[in-house]
Amino acid sequence: MNYTWEITGIKKQDASGVSDAIIQTYWKKTGTDADGNIGSFSGATPFDPSTVDPDNFVSYENLTQEMVLGWIQSVVDSQPGYAQHINEQIQKEIDSKISPVTEESTIFPWSTSA
């Protein structure tokens, strides 16, 4: 499985004496299997503004996608079972595309046609 991450949104706030600290991120992780089937998982990761270190703060205009994704992935990886859950949900979506489930509520094999 090949995975890619993308940031889909950011919330920022002045906090701890700095301007535009990231307090919330929205993201999507996409998995593509060897056959080209794609599944994704969307998530949100908050950041506590009270933990901002003004001495090691990177201004908003100097942030990179890799930097913010690193923060997100660090949080995801630090929560027991969360990274595995995300990957399982991606696989589940792919599986449902490969073998879709069809639900019937009115046409059964024993129904007579009108």
Beta strands, then each sheet from edge to edge (+ up, - down):
strand 1: 2-15
strand 2: 18-32
strand 3: 38-46
sheet 1: 1+ 2- 3+
end
